[in-house]
Amino acid sequence: MPESDKKRYFNGLAADWDNLPRMDGSDEKVRRYVAQSAAGAPSRILDVGCGTGILLAALLERLPEVECVVEVDFAIEMLRQNAYNLSDRRVSRVCADALRLPAASGSFDLVLCFGILPHLSDGAAALAEFLRVLQPGGALTVGHLAGSKELNAFHGSLDGPVSKDVLLPSDELARALGKAGAVRIHAEEDPGWYFVRAEKPAA
C-alpha cells in the first residue's frame, strides 16, 4: 500500500481520533507502558508515530525532569491535534517518515514505538533506524494495547490501507531486534497487552 494512501488515511482520522472507541483499560495500559519504558529516568525521548499524543501526559507526569520529548509522525494533522491537546516547552513536534528520522545518530536515550510498528512498510529497516538514533545503552520499547493476534484480527476487519498491516508476535520481534544488533531484549505478550524492550549495545 503506497505511503501516500496511509498518510491520507491518518490525516483524515486525526480530528476524530481521540473520540474513537478505545480498548478496555487503555489509560491504565498507557501508564503501564510508560512506566516500563521509563526505567532509568531517560532525559531525551523520541516518540515515533506519536499520533495525537496518547503517551504525552503520562510521560511528562512520570518524568518531570525530562529534558525533551520529540513527537514524530508522518501525518501533519495528527501533529496539529497533538499540539492542541498538550502544550509544554519540553515537547517539540516533527513531521517525518519513521524510516528516515531527521536526527543524528545517538541523539536519544529512549525511543518509544507505541501502536505504529505494523503500519511501517519495512519493519527491519525501522528497527535499524530506531537503534541508530539511540545513544549507546539507550532503550527502544514497542507497545500495543492488544496482543498480536487480537491486533491483526482488528486490522483485518477494517477497510482501507491498514487492513493488511501485521504485528509480529513478541518473540519474533525479539529475534528481529537481536538480528538488528540489540541486546538485553525482553518480550511479553498477553491478550490485551504487548511490550518489547531492547537496548543498543553500550560503547
PAZAPA-4460 file (N, C-alpha, C; in steps of 0.05 Angstrom, whole numbers, plus 32768, in hexadecimal, padded with zeros to 4 digits):
% residues 203
    n_x    n_y    n_z   ca_x   ca_y   ca_z    c_x    c_y    c_z   seq   type   mol
   8011   7FE8   8000   8000   8000   8000   8012   8019   8000     1      M     A
   800E   802B   7FED   801E   8043   7FEB   801D   8053   8005     2      P     A
   8034   805E   800D   8034   806F   8026   8021   8086   8024     3      E     A
   801D   8091   800C   800B   80A8   800A   7FEE   80A1   8012     4      S     A
   7FE6   8088   800C   7FCB   807F   8014   7FC8   807E   8032     5      D     A
   7FDC   8074   803F   7FDC   8073   805D   7FDD   808F   8068     6      K     A
   7FEC   80A0   805C   7FEE   80BB   8066   7FD3   80C9   8065     7      K     A
   7FC6   80C6   804E   7FAB   80D1   804B   7F97   80C5   8060     8      R     A
   7F9A   80AB   8064   7F88   809D   8077   7F8B   80A8   8093     9      Y     A
   7FA4   80AB   809C   7FA8   80B4   80B8   7FA3   80D2   80BA    10      F     A
   7FAA   80E2   80A6   7FA2   80FE   80A7   7F84   8102   80A8    11      N     A
   7F75   80F1   809A   7F59   80F3   809A   7F4C   80EB   80B5    12      G     A
   7F5A   80DA   80C4   7F4F   80D1   80DE   7F57   80E3   80F5    13      L     A
   7F6A   80F5   80F1   7F76   8104   8107   7F62   8113   8118    14      A     A
   7F50   8121   810B   7F3D   8132   811B   7F2B   8122   812D    15      A     A
   7F25   8109   8126   7F13   80F9   8136   7F22   80E2   8145    16      D     A
   7F3C   80E1   8142   7F4B   80CA   814D   7F46   80C6   816B    17      W     A
   7F47   80DB   817A   7F45   80D9   8197   7F29   80D2   81A0    18      D     A
   7F15   80D3   818E   7EF9   80CC   8194   7EF2   80B1   818A    19      N     A
   7F04   80A3   817D   7EFE   8088   8174   7EFC   8075   818C    20      L     A
   7EEC   805F   818A   7EEB   804C   81A0   7F07   8041   81A7    21      P     A
   7F0C   803F   81C1   7F26   8035   81CA   7F24   801A   81D8    22      R     A
   7F3A   800B   81D7   7F3A   7FF1   81E4   7F37   7FF4   8202    23      M     A
   7F2B   7FDF   820E   7F28   7FE0   822B   7F42   7FE3   8239    24      D     A
   7F42   7FF5   824D   7F5A   7FF9   825D   7F71   8008   824F    25      G     A
   7F6B   8016   823A   7F80   8022   822A   7F90   8037   8239    26      S     A
   7F84   8047   824A   7F93   805B   8259   7FA6   804D   826C    27      D     A
   7F9D   8038   8279   7FAF   8029   828C   7FC6   801C   827D    28      E     A
   7FC0   8012   8265   7FD5   8005   8255   7FE9   8019   824B    29      K     A
   7FE0   8031   8244   7FF3   8046   823C   8006   804D   8253    30      V     A
   7FFA   8050   826B   800C   8056   8282   801F   803F   8287    31      R     A
   8016   8026   8284   8027   800F   8288   803E   800F   8273    32      R     A
   8037   8015   825A   804C   8016   8245   8060   802C   824B    33      Y     A
   8057   8043   8253   8069   8059   8259   807B   8052   8271    34      V     A
   806F   8046   8286   807F   803F   829D   8095   802B   8296    35      A     A
   808E   8016   8286   80A2   8002   827F   80B7   800D   826C    36      Q     A
   80AF   8021   825C   80C2   802D   8249   80D5   8040   8256    37      S     A
   80CB   804D   826B   80DA   8064   8277   80EE   805B   828D    38      A     A
   80F3   8042   8290   8106   8038   82A3   8121   8046   829E    39      A     A
   812E   8050   82B3   8147   805D   82B0   8145   807B   82AB    40      G     A
   812D   8086   82AC   8129   80A3   82A9   8136   80AF   8290    41      A     A
   812F   80A6   8278   813A   80B2   8260   8134   80D0   825E    42      P     A
   8146   80DF   8251   8142   80FC   8250   813C   8106   8234    43      S     A
   8144   80F7   821F   813F   80FF   8203   812F   80E8   81F6    44      R     A
   8116   80EE   81EF   8103   80D9   81E7   80F8   80DF   81CB    45      I     A
   80F7   80CB   81BA   80EB   80CC   81A0   80D2   80BB   81A0    46      L     A
   80BC   80C6   8199   80A2   80B8   8198   809B   80B6   817A    47      D     A
   80A0   809E   816F   809D   809A   8152   8080   8091   814C    48      V     A
   8073   809E   8139   8057   8098   8133   8045   80A1   8149    49      G     A
   804A   80B8   8153   803E   80C2   816C   8020   80C7   8169    50      C     A
   8016   80CB   8151   7FFA   80D1   814D   7FF2   80EA   815C    51      G     A
   7FDB   80E9   8169   7FD0   8100   8177   7FDC   8104   8193    52      T     A
   7FEF   80F2   819B   7FFE   80F5   81B4   7FF3   80E5   81CB    53      G     A
   7FEB   80CC   81C5   7FE0   80BB   81DA   7FF2   80B6   81F2    54      I     A
   800D   80B8   81ED   8020   80B2   8202   8028   80CB   8212    55      L     A
   8024   80E3   8207   8031   80FB   8211   802B   8101   822E    56      L     A
   8012   8102   8236   800B   810A   8251   8017   80F7   8265    57      A     A
   8015   80DD   8260   8020   80C9   8273   803F   80CB   8273    58      A     A
   804B   80D1   825C   8068   80D3   825A   8073   80EA   826A    59      L     A
   8066   8101   8267   806F   8119   8275   806A   8118   8293    60      L     A
   8054   810A   829A   804F   8106   82B7   8063   80F3   82C3    61      E     A
   806A   80DE   82B4   807D   80CA   82BE   809A   80D6   82C0    62      R     A
   80A1   80E7   82AD   80BC   80F2   82AB   80BC   8110   82AB    63      L     A
   80B7   811C   82C2   80B5   8139   82C4   80CF   8148   82BD    64      P     A
   80E5   813A   82BF   80FF   8146   82BA   8109   8141   829E    65      E     A
   80F8   8135   828C   8101   812F   8271   810A   8148   8263    66      V     A
   8120   8145   8253   812B   815C   8245   811A   8162   822C    67      E     A
   8113   814E   821C   8103   8153   8204   80F5   8139   81FC    68      C     A
   80DE   813D   81F0   80CF   8128   81E3   80CA   8131   81C6    69      V     A
   80D3   8122   81B3   80CE   8129   8197   80B8   8116   818C    70      V     A
   80A2   8122   8184   808C   8114   8179   808F   8114   815A    71      E     A
   808F   80FC   814F   8092   80F9   8132   807B   80E9   8127    72      V     A
   8070   80F4   8111   805B   80E6   8102   805C   80EF   80E5    73      D     A
   8054   80DD   80D3   8054   80E5   80B7   803A   80F3   80AE    74      F     A
   8026   80F3   80C0   800C   8100   80BB   800B   811B   80C9    75      A     A
   800C   8130   80B9   800D   814B   80C5   7FF5   8151   80D5    76      I     A
   7FDD   8147   80CD   7FC5   814D   80DD   7FC6   8140   80F8    77      E     A
   7FD2   8128   80FA   7FD6   811C   8114   7FE7   812E   8126    78      M     A
   7FFC   8139   811B   800E   814A   812B   7FFF   8164   8133    79      L     A
   7FEE   816E   8122   7FDF   8187   8129   7FCD   8181   8141    80      R     A
   7FBF   816A   8140   7FAE   8162   8156   7FBF   815D   816F    81      Q     A
   7FD6   8151   816C   7FE9   814C   8182   7FF0   8166   8190    82      N     A
   7FF6   817B   8180   7FFE   8195   818C   7FE6   81A2   819A    83      A     A
   7FCE   819E   818E   7FB6   81A9   819A   7FB0   819C   81B5    84      Y     A
   7FB5   8182   81B7   7FAF   8173   81CF   7FC1   817A   81E6    85      N     A
   7FDB   8180   81E1   7FED   8185   81F7   8004   8197   81EE    86      L     A
   8007   81AD   81FC   801D   81BF   81F6   8030   81BF   820E    87      S     A
   8049   81BB   8208   805E   81BA   821C   8079   81C1   820F    88      D     A
   8088   81D1   821D   80A2   81DA   8211   80B5   81C4   820C    89      R     A
   80B2   81AD   821A   80C4   8197   8216   80BE   8186   81FE    90      R     A
   80A7   818B   81F1   809D   817B   81DB   80A1   8189   81C1    91      V     A
   80AD   817C   81AD   80AE   8186   8192   80A2   8172   817F    92      S     A
   8099   817B   8168   808B   816A   8155   8097   816C   8139    93      R     A
   809B   8155   812D   80A8   8153   8112   8097   8141   8100    94      V     A
   8091   814B   80E9   8084   813B   80D5   8099   812D   80C4    95      C     A
   809B   8112   80C6   80B0   8104   80B9   80A9   80E6   80B6    96      A     A
   80B6   80D9   80A4   80B4   80BC   80A0   80C3   80AD   80B5    97      D     A
   80B7   8099   80C1   80C4   808A   80D6   80DC   807A   80CC    98      A     A
   80DD   8075   80B2   80F3   8066   80A6   810B   8078   809F    99      L     A
   8107   8093   80A0   811C   80A6   809A   811A   80BD   80AE   100      R     A
   8121   80B7   80C7   811E   80CA   80DC   8132   80E1   80D9   101      L     A
   812A   80FA   80DB   813C   8111   80D9   814A   8116   80F3   102      P     A
   815A   8103   80FC   8169   8105   8115   8184   80F8   8112   103      A     A
   8198   8104   811F   81B3   80F8   811E   81B4   80DE   812D   104      A     A
   81C6   80CD   8126   81CA   80B4   8134   81D1   80BA   8152   105      S     A
   81C5   80AB   8164   81CB   80AE   8180   81BD   80C6   818D   106      G     A
   81A8   80D0   8182   819B   80E8   818C   8189   80E4   81A5   107      S     A
   817F   80CB   81A9   816B   80C6   81BE   8174   80AF   81D0   108      F     A
   8169   80B0   81E8   816E   8099   81FA   8156   8088   81FD   109      D     A
   813F   808F   81F1   8128   807E   81F0   8118   8084   81D6   110      L     A
   8111   806F   81C8   8100   8070   81B1   80E6   8061   81B7   111      V     A
   80CF   806E   81B5   80B6   8062   81B9   80A9   805B   819E   112      L     A
   809F   8043   819B   8092   803B   8183   8077   802E   818B   113      C     A
   8063   803F   818F   804A   8036   819A   8034   8036   8185   114      F     A
   802A   801F   817E   8013   801D   816C   8019   8023   814E   115      G     A
   8033   8023   8147   8039   802B   812B   8047   8015   811B   116      I     A
   8055   8003   8127   8067   7FF1   8119   8059   7FE2   8102   117      L     A
   8041   7FD8   8105   8034   7FC9   80EF   802F   7FDB   80D6   118      P     A
   802D   7FF5   80DA   8026   8007   80C4   803E   800F   80B3   119      H     A
   8056   8007   80BB   806E   800F   80AD   8074   7FFC   8096   120      L     A
   807D   8006   8080   8081   7FF6   8068   8098   7FE2   806A   121      S     A
   80AB   7FE8   807A   80C3   7FD6   807D   80CA   7FD5   809B   122      D     A
   80C1   7FC0   80A8   80C5   7FBD   80C5   80E2   7FBB   80CC   123      G     A
   80F2   7FAC   80BD   810E   7FA8   80C3   811D   7FC3   80C0   124      A     A
   8117   7FD2   80AB   8124   7FEC   80A7   811C   7FFF   80BE   125      A     A
   8103   7FFD   80C7   80FA   800E   80DD   810A   8008   80F6   126      A     A
   810D   7FEF   80FD   811C   7FE8   8115   8138   7FF2   8114   127      L     A
   8145   7FEF   80FD   8160   7FF9   80F9   8162   8017   80FD   128      A     A
   814E   8025   80F2   814D   8042   80F5   8149   804B   8112   129      E     A
   8137   803D   8120   8132   8044   813C   814C   803F   814C   130      F     A
   815A   802A   8147   8173   8024   8156   8188   8039   814E   131      L     A
   8188   8041   8135   819C   8055   812D   819B   806F   813D   132      R     A
   8183   8079   8142   8180   8093   8150   8183   8090   816E   133      V     A
   8185   8078   8178   818A   8074   8195   81A7   8078   819B   134      L     A
   81AD   8083   81B3   81C8   8083   81BC   81CF   8067   81C7   135      Q     A
   81E9   8060   81C8   81F0   8046   81D2   81E5   8042   81EF   136      P     A
   81D9   802B   81F3   81CC   8026   820C   81AF   802F   820E   137      G     A
   81A6   803E   81FA   818A   8048   81F9   8177   8031   81F3   138      G     A
   815D   8036   81F8   8149   8022   81F6   8134   8029   81E1   139      A     A
   812B   8014   81D3   8114   8015   81C1   80FE   8004   81CD   140      L     A
   80E5   800F   81CE   80CF   7FFF   81D7   80B9   8000   81C2   141      T     A
   80AC   7FE9   81BE   8096   7FE6   81AC   807E   7FDD   81BC   142      V     A
   8067   7FEB   81B9   8050   7FE4   81C8   8036   7FE6   81B8   143      G     A
   8023   7FD6   81C1   8007   7FD7   81B6   7FF3   7FD0   81CC   144      H     A
   7FDB   7FD9   81C7   7FC5   7FD5   81DA   7FB8   7FBA   81D6   145      L     A
   7FC3   7FA9   81C5   7FB8   7F8F   81BF   7FCF   7F7C   81B7   146      A     A
   7FCB   7F62   81BB   7FDE   7F4F   81B1   7FDE   7F4E   8193   147      G     A
   7FF2   7F41   8187   7FF5   7F41   816A   7FDD   7F34   815C   148      S     A
   7FD2   7F1E   8166   7FBC   7F10   8159   7FA3   7F23   815A   149      K     A
   7F9E   7F2F   8170   7F87   7F42   8172   7F8A   7F59   815F   150      E     A
   7FA2   7F65   815F   7FA6   7F7D   814E   7FA5   7F76   8131   151      L     A
   7FB1   7F5F   8129   7FB0   7F58   810D   7F93   7F52   8103   152      N     A
   7F83   7F46   8115   7F67   7F41   810E   7F58   7F5B   810C   153      A     A
   7F5E   7F6E   811D   7F51   7F88   811C   7F58   7F96   8102   154      F     A
   7F71   7F97   80FB   7F79   7FA4   80E2   7F6C   7F97   80CA   155      H     A
   7F6B   7F7C   80CB   7F5F   7F6D   80B5   7F41   7F72   80B2   156      G     A
   7F34   7F7C   80C7   7F17   7F81   80C5   7F11   7F9D   80BA   157      S     A
   7F26   7FAD   80B6   7F22   7FC8   80AC   7F24   7FCA   808E   158      L     A
   7F16   7FDE   8083   7F1A   7FE5   8067   7F31   7FF9   8066   159      D     A
   7F3E   7FFB   804F   7F51   8010   804C   7F6E   8006   804E   160      G     A
   7F81   8019   8050   7F9D   8014   804D   7FAB   8006   8064   161      P     A
   7F9D   8001   807B   7FAB   7FF3   8091   7FA0   7FD6   8094   162      V     A
   7F90   7FCD   8082   7F83   7FB3   8085   7F96   7F9C   8084   163      S     A
   7FAD   7FA0   8077   7FC1   7F8A   8074   7FD9   7F8F   8086   164      K     A
   7FD8   7FA3   8098   7FEE   7FA8   80A9   7FF0   7F94   80C0   165      D     A
   8007   7F88   80C4   800B   7F71   80D6   8020   7F77   80EA   166      V     A
   801A   7F70   8103   802D   7F72   8119   8038   7F56   811F   167      L     A
   8053   7F54   811F   8060   7F3A   8126   805A   7F33   8143   168      L     A
   8057   7F19   8149   8057   7F11   8165   806F   7F1B   8173   169      P     A
   806D   7F20   818D   8083   7F2E   819B   809D   7F1E   819A   170      S     A
   809C   7F03   819A   80B4   7EF4   819A   80C2   7EF6   817E   171      D     A
   80B2   7EF9   8169   80BE   7EFD   814F   80CA   7F19   814C   172      E     A
   80BD   7F2C   8158   80C9   7F47   8158   80E3   7F48   8168   173      L     A
   80E3   7F39   817E   80FC   7F38   818E   8113   7F2C   817D   174      A     A
   810D   7F17   816E   8122   7F0C   815D   812B   7F20   8148   175      R     A
   8118   7F2E   813C   811F   7F42   8128   8131   7F58   8134   176      A     A
   812B   7F60   814C   813C   7F74   815A   8158   7F6A   815F   177      L     A
   815A   7F50   8166   8174   7F44   816A   8184   7F44   8150   178      G     A
   8177   7F3E   813A   8185   7F3F   8120   818D   7F5B   8119   179      K     A
   817E   7F6F   8122   8185   7F8B   811D   819B   7F95   812E   180      A     A
   81A4   7F85   8142   81BA   7F8C   8153   81B3   7F95   816F   181      G     A
   8199   7F94   8176   8190   7F9B   8191   8198   7F86   81A5   182      A     A
   819A   7F8F   81BE   81A1   7F7D   81D4   818D   7F81   81EB   183      V     A
   818F   7F70   81FF   817E   7F71   8217   8161   7F74   820F   184      R     A
   8158   7F61   81FE   813D   7F62   81F3   8129   7F54   8205   185      I     A
   8114   7F61   820B   80FE   7F56   821B   80E4   7F58   820C   186      H     A
   80D5   7F42   820B   80BC   7F42   81FD   80A6   7F36   820E   187      A     A
   808E   7F42   820D   8077   7F37   821B   805E   7F3D   820B   188      E     A
   804C   7F2A   820B   8034   7F2C   81FB   801E   7F1B   8207   189      E     A
   8007   7F27   820B   7FEF   7F1A   8214   7FD7   7F26   8206   190      D     A
   7FC0   7F1A   8208   7FA8   7F27   81FD   7FA5   7F43   8209   191      P     A
   7FA4   7F57   81F9   7FA1   7F72   8203   7FBB   7F80   820B   192      G     A
   7FD2   7F74   8204   7FEB   7F80   820B   8002   7F76   81F9   193      W     A
   8014   7F89   81F2   802B   7F82   81E2   8041   7F96   81E9   194      Y     A
   8059   7F8B   81F1   806F   7F9C   81F9   8089   7F8F   81F3   195      F     A
   809B   7F9D   81E5   80B6   7F93   81DF   80C9   7FAA   81E5   196      V     A
   80DE   7FA3   81F3   80F3   7FB7   81FA   810E   7FAC   81F1   197      R     A
   811E   7FBD   81E5   8139   7FB5   81DD   814C   7FCD   81E0   198      A     A
   8166   7FC7   81E2   8179   7FDC   81E5   818E   7FDC   81CF   199      E     A
   8198   7FF4   81C9   81AF   7FF6   81B7   81C8   7FEF   81C7   200      K     A
   81DA   7FDF   81BC   81F2   7FD7   81CB   8201   7FF0   81D5   201      P     A
   820B   7FEE   81ED   821C   8003   81F7   8236   8005   81E8   202      A     A
   8240   801D   81E6   8259   8021   81D7   8270   8013   81E4   203      A     A
***
